[in-house]
Structure formats: structure tokens, C-alpha cells
Amino acid sequence: MRHILVSSRRPGLVSELRELSGDGATFLVEHGVDETLERLGRSARIDAVITDDIEIETAIRDEIPGMIPIYRALSDEEAASIWAGASALLAS
């Protein structure tokens, strides 16, 4: 079971990702830089982050030691493409 933190401005993205992932992932949701960093600091079990916000990606890389995989989605990218990209990061 993969634990994926989603920090996105897109309503409904997490629901779409849940449908696509089947039973293979648990999705946690946060919004904004501070909340996302706080969750990452508290949760050692997060395997990857999906975001569509460059500010969140930059903050994670600056503040969180280690190399947690981050998939930065395009604002108009379809959920299936986002899930495929995140899955590829997790597989490597």
C-alpha cells in the first residue's frame, strides 16, 4: 500500500486518483505550503507527493531532507496522466 500526499488546487482530483489507483494507494490531502510541509514532517509513511503548485514543490525540496518523489502536474493534465506519472516515480 502506497501513501500519497496530494496538495492540489483542483477540486475532485483526489477522487479521480482514488478511482484510478484501485486498492493500491491511500491518498492524504493537504492544501497550501504550510499544511503540506506540516503533514510531511508528521508522517514518515508518505511515499510520494502529487502537486500542481511549483511553490509547494520548491518548499518540499528546500525543507524536507531526503528525496521524496514529487510529481508536479500541469494545471490541465488529466488524472490518468498524473497517476501514470506518479506511478512511474514510485516504480523507480
DOLO-353947 format. One record per atom (N, C-alpha, C): residue number from 1; atom name; x negated, y negated, z negated. Coordinates in steps of 0.02 Angstrom, whole numbers, plus 32768, in hexadecimal, padded with zeros to 4 digits. Example, Ala and Ser with C-alpha at 12.3 -4.5 7.8 and 13.67 -1.06 7.14 Angstrom:
<pts>
- nr_atom_xx_yy_zz
- 1_N_7D6C_811C_7E7A $
- 1_CA_7D99_80E1_7E7A $
- 1_C_7D6C_80A5_7E7A $
- 2_N_7D7E_8070_7E9E $
- 2_CA_7D54_8035_7E9B $
- 2_C_7D7B_7FFE_7E76 $
</pts>
This chain:
<pts>
- nr_atom_xx_yy_zz
- 1_N_7FD5_803B_8000 $
- 1_CA_8000_8000_8000 $
- 1_C_7FD3_7FC2_8000 $
- 2_N_7FDE_7F98_8031 $
- 2_CA_7FB9_7F58_8036 $
- 2_C_7FE2_7F21_8015 $
- 3_N_7FBE_7EF3_7FF5 $
- 3_CA_7FDD_7EB9_7FD5 $
- 3_C_7FC7_7E7B_7FFC $
- 4_N_7FF7_7E59_801A $
- 4_CA_7FE7_7E21_8046 $
- 4_C_800A_7DE2_802C $
- 5_N_7FE2_7DAE_8023 $
- 5_CA_7FFD_7D6E_800E $
- 5_C_800D_7D45_804C $
- 6_N_804A_7D2C_804F $
- 6_CA_8060_7D03_8088 $
- 6_C_806D_7CBD_806E $
- 7_N_804A_7C8D_808C $
- 7_CA_8054_7C47_807B $
- 7_C_8062_7C22_80BC $
- 8_N_80A1_7C1A_80CA $
- 8_CA_80B6_7C00_810C $
- 8_C_80EE_7BCD_8104 $
- 9_N_80F0_7BA0_8133 $
- 9_CA_8126_7B6E_8135 $
- 9_C_8162_7B88_815C $
- 10_N_815D_7BC3_8178 $
- 10_CA_8192_7BDF_81A2 $
- 10_C_81C4_7C06_8179 $
- 11_N_8202_7BEE_8176 $
- 11_CA_8235_7C15_8154 $
- 11_C_8242_7C56_8179 $
- 12_N_824B_7C8B_8154 $
- 12_CA_825B_7CCA_8173 $
- 12_C_8220_7CF5_8189 $
- 13_N_81E4_7CD9_8188 $
- 13_CA_81AA_7D00_819F $
- 13_C_81A0_7D3E_8175 $
- 14_N_81A4_7D38_8133 $
- 14_CA_8198_7D71_8108 $
- 14_C_81CA_7DA9_8115 $
- 15_N_8209_7D97_8120 $
- 15_CA_823B_7DCA_812F $
- 15_C_822B_7DEF_8170 $
- 16_N_8215_7DCA_81A2 $
- 16_CA_8202_7DE9_81E1 $
- 16_C_81C5_7E17_81D8 $
- 17_N_8194_7E01_81B1 $
- 17_CA_8159_7E2A_81A5 $
- 17_C_816A_7E69_817F $
- 18_N_8197_7E63_814F $
- 18_CA_81AD_7E9F_8129 $
- 18_C_81CC_7ED2_8157 $
- 19_N_81F5_7EBB_8185 $
- 19_CA_8215_7EEA_81B5 $
- 19_C_81E1_7F0C_81E0 $
- 20_N_81AF_7EE7_81F6 $
- 20_CA_817C_7F02_8223 $
- 20_C_814D_7F32_81FF $
- 21_N_8141_7F27_81C0 $
- 21_CA_810F_7F4F_819C $
- 21_C_812A_7F91_8183 $
- 22_N_816B_7F99_8180 $
- 22_CA_8187_7FD6_8163 $
- 22_C_8176_7FD9_8119 $
- 23_N_8160_8013_8103 $
- 23_CA_814E_801B_80BD $
- 23_C_8104_8012_80B0 $
- 24_N_80DF_7FF9_80E1 $
- 24_CA_8097_7FF5_80DB $
- 24_C_807B_7FB8_80B7 $
- 25_N_80A6_7F89_80A4 $
- 25_CA_808C_7F4C_8085 $
- 25_C_80BE_7F2E_8055 $
- 26_N_80A2_7F0C_8024 $
- 26_CA_80C9_7EE4_7FF6 $
- 26_C_80B5_7E9B_8004 $
- 27_N_80E7_7E70_800B $
- 27_CA_80D9_7E2A_801B $
- 27_C_80E9_7DFF_7FDE $
- 28_N_80B9_7DD4_7FCE $
- 28_CA_80C2_7DA2_7F99 $
- 28_C_80C5_7D5E_7FBC $
- 29_N_80EE_7D32_7FA2 $
- 29_CA_80F9_7CF1_7FC4 $
- 29_C_80E5_7CB8_7F96 $
- 30_N_80BF_7C8A_7FB0 $
- 30_CA_80AE_7C4B_7F8E $
- 30_C_80B1_7C14_7FC2 $
- 31_N_80B9_7BD7_7FA9 $
- 31_CA_80BB_7B9C_7FD5 $
- 31_C_808B_7B68_7FBA $
- 32_N_8063_7B4B_7FE6 $
- 32_CA_8036_7B16_7FD2 $
- 32_C_7FF2_7B30_7FBB $
- 33_N_7FC2_7B04_7FBD $
- 33_CA_7F7D_7B16_7FAD $
- 33_C_7F76_7B2D_7F64 $
- 34_N_7F8F_7B04_7F36 $
- 34_CA_7F85_7B14_7EEF $
- 34_C_7FA5_7B56_7EDB $
- 35_N_7FE2_7B61_7EF1 $
- 35_CA_8005_7B9F_7EE0 $
- 35_C_7FE3_7BDC_7EFE $
- 36_N_7FCC_7BD5_7F3C $
- 36_CA_7FA9_7C0C_7F5E $
- 36_C_7F68_7C1D_7F3A $
- 37_N_7F40_7BEA_7F29 $
- 37_CA_7F02_7BF7_7F06 $
- 37_C_7F0E_7C14_7EC1 $
- 38_N_7F41_7BFD_7E9F $
- 38_CA_7F51_7C18_7E5D $
- 38_C_7F63_7C62_7E62 $
- 39_N_7F8C_7C74_7E92 $
- 39_CA_7F9F_7CBA_7E9A $
- 39_C_7F62_7CE5_7EA9 $
- 40_N_7F36_7CCD_7ED5 $
- 40_CA_7EFA_7CF3_7EE6 $
- 40_C_7ECD_7CFA_7EA8 $
- 41_N_7ECA_7CC7_7E7F $
- 41_CA_7EA2_7CCB_7E42 $
- 41_C_7EBD_7CFD_7E10 $
- 42_N_7EFF_7D06_7E0F $
- 42_CA_7F1F_7D34_7DDF $
- 42_C_7F24_7D7B_7DF8 $
- 43_N_7F22_7D85_7E39 $
- 43_CA_7F33_7DC6_7E56 $
- 43_C_7EF6_7DE5_7E79 $
- 44_N_7ED8_7E15_7E59 $
- 44_CA_7E9F_7E37_7E76 $
- 44_C_7EB3_7E68_7EAD $
- 45_N_7EF2_7E77_7EB1 $
- 45_CA_7F0A_7EAB_7EE0 $
- 45_C_7F1C_7E91_7F25 $
- 46_N_7F14_7E52_7F32 $
- 46_CA_7F27_7E37_7F74 $
- 46_C_7EF2_7E4B_7FA7 $
- 47_N_7F09_7E6C_7FDC $
- 47_CA_7EDD_7E86_8010 $
- 47_C_7ED1_7E55_8049 $
- 48_N_7F00_7E27_8054 $
- 48_CA_7EFA_7DF7_808B $
- 48_C_7F2B_7DBE_8080 $
- 49_N_7F1E_7D88_80A5 $
- 49_CA_7F49_7D4D_80A4 $
- 49_C_7F5F_7D3E_80EB $
- 50_N_7F9E_7D2E_80F3 $
- 50_CA_7FB8_7D14_8132 $
- 50_C_7FD0_7CCD_8125 $
- 51_N_7FB7_7C9F_814E $
- 51_CA_7FCC_7C59_8147 $
- 51_C_7FCE_7C38_818C $
- 52_N_7FF3_7C02_8190 $
- 52_CA_7FF3_7BDA_81CD $
- 52_C_7FDA_7B94_81BF $
- 53_N_7FB6_7B8C_8188 $
- 53_CA_7F9F_7B4B_8170 $
- 53_C_7F53_7B4B_816A $
- 54_N_7F31_7B24_8193 $
- 54_CA_7EE8_7B20_8191 $
- 54_C_7ECF_7B08_814D $
- 55_N_7EF5_7ADD_812C $
- 55_CA_7EE1_7AC5_80EA $
- 55_C_7EDE_7AFE_80B7 $
- 56_N_7F0E_7B2C_80BB $
- 56_CA_7F0E_7B66_808D $
- 56_C_7ED4_7B93_809E $
- 57_N_7EC8_7BA0_80DD $
- 57_CA_7E90_7BCB_80F0 $
- 57_C_7E4E_7BAD_80D7 $
- 58_N_7E44_7B6C_80E1 $
- 58_CA_7E07_7B4B_80CC $
- 58_C_7DFF_7B4E_8080 $
- 59_N_7E34_7B41_805C $
- 59_CA_7E32_7B43_8012 $
- 59_C_7E20_7B88_7FF9 $
- 60_N_7E3C_7BBC_8017 $
- 60_CA_7E2B_7C00_8002 $
- 60_C_7DE1_7C0E_800D $
- 61_N_7DC9_7BFD_8047 $
- 61_CA_7D82_7C0A_8057 $
- 61_C_7D54_7BE2_8029 $
- 62_N_7D69_7BA7_8014 $
- 62_CA_7D40_7B7D_7FE8 $
- 62_C_7D44_7B93_7F9F $
- 63_N_7D7E_7BAA_7F89 $
- 63_CA_7D8A_7BB5_7F41 $
- 63_C_7D87_7BFD_7F2A $
- 64_N_7D93_7C2C_7F55 $
- 64_CA_7D98_7C72_7F41 $
- 64_C_7D59_7C96_7F58 $
- 65_N_7D32_7CB0_7F29 $
- 65_CA_7CF5_7CD5_7F3D $
- 65_C_7D07_7D16_7F60 $
- 66_N_7CDC_7D2B_7F8C $
- 66_CA_7CE9_7D69_7FB1 $
- 66_C_7D07_7D5A_7FF4 $
- 67_N_7D16_7D8E_8017 $
- 67_CA_7D2F_7D85_805C $
- 67_C_7D73_7DA6_8064 $
- 68_N_7DA6_7D8A_8045 $
- 68_CA_7DE9_7DA4_804F $
- 68_C_7DFE_7D95_8097 $
- 69_N_7E18_7DC6_80B9 $
- 69_CA_7E2E_7DBA_80FE $
- 69_C_7E67_7D87_8100 $
- 70_N_7E61_7D57_812C $
- 70_CA_7E94_7D23_8135 $
- 70_C_7EA8_7D23_817F $
- 71_N_7EE9_7D2C_818B $
- 71_CA_7F02_7D25_81CF $
- 71_C_7F27_7CE3_81D3 $
- 72_N_7F0D_7CB5_81FC $
- 72_CA_7F2F_7C75_8205 $
- 72_C_7F59_7C78_8244 $
- 73_N_7F99_7C77_823A $
- 73_CA_7FC8_7C7B_8271 $
- 73_C_7FD1_7C38_8293 $
- 74_N_7FE0_7C3B_82D2 $
- 74_CA_7FF3_7BFF_82F7 $
- 74_C_803A_7BEC_82E3 $
- 75_N_804A_7BAD_82E8 $
- 75_CA_808C_7B96_82D1 $
- 75_C_80C6_7BB6_82F7 $
- 76_N_80BA_7BC9_8335 $
- 76_CA_80F0_7BE7_835D $
- 76_C_80E4_7C31_836B $
- 77_N_80B6_7C4F_8347 $
- 77_CA_80A6_7C96_8352 $
- 77_C_80DD_7CC3_8338 $
- 78_N_80ED_7CF5_835E $
- 78_CA_8122_7D24_834A $
- 78_C_810A_7D50_8311 $
- 79_N_8139_7D66_82E8 $
- 79_CA_8128_7D8F_82AE $
- 79_C_8104_7DCF_82C2 $
- 80_N_8117_7DEE_82F9 $
- 80_CA_80F7_7E2C_830F $
- 80_C_80AD_7E21_831E $
- 81_N_809D_7DE8_833C $
- 81_CA_8058_7DD8_834A $
- 81_C_8031_7DCA_8309 $
- 82_N_8051_7DA7_82DB $
- 82_CA_8032_7D9A_829B $
- 82_C_8023_7DDB_8276 $
- 83_N_8054_7E07_8274 $
- 83_CA_804A_7E48_8252 $
- 83_C_8013_7E70_8274 $
- 84_N_8011_7E70_82B6 $
- 84_CA_7FDC_7E95_82DA $
- 84_C_7F97_7E78_82C9 $
- 85_N_7F92_7E37_82C7 $
- 85_CA_7F52_7E17_82B6 $
- 85_C_7F3C_7E25_826F $
- 86_N_7F6B_7E20_8240 $
- 86_CA_7F5B_7E2E_81FA $
- 86_C_7F49_7E77_81F1 $
- 87_N_7F6C_7EA3_8213 $
- 87_CA_7F5E_7EEB_820E $
- 87_C_7F18_7EFA_8228 $
- 88_N_7F04_7ED9_825E $
- 88_CA_7EC1_7EE3_8279 $
- 88_C_7E8C_7ECC_8248 $
- 89_N_7E98_7E94_8225 $
- 89_CA_7E69_7E7D_81F2 $
- 89_C_7E62_7EB0_81BA $
- 90_N_7E99_7ECD_81A5 $
- 90_CA_7E99_7EFD_816F $
- 90_C_7E77_7F3F_8184 $
- 91_N_7E7A_7F4F_81C3 $
- 91_CA_7E5C_7F8D_81DB $
- 91_C_7E10_7F88_81E2 $
- 92_N_7DF6_7F4C_81E7 $
- 92_CA_7DAE_7F44_81F2 $
- 92_C_7D87_7F45_81B1 $
</pts>
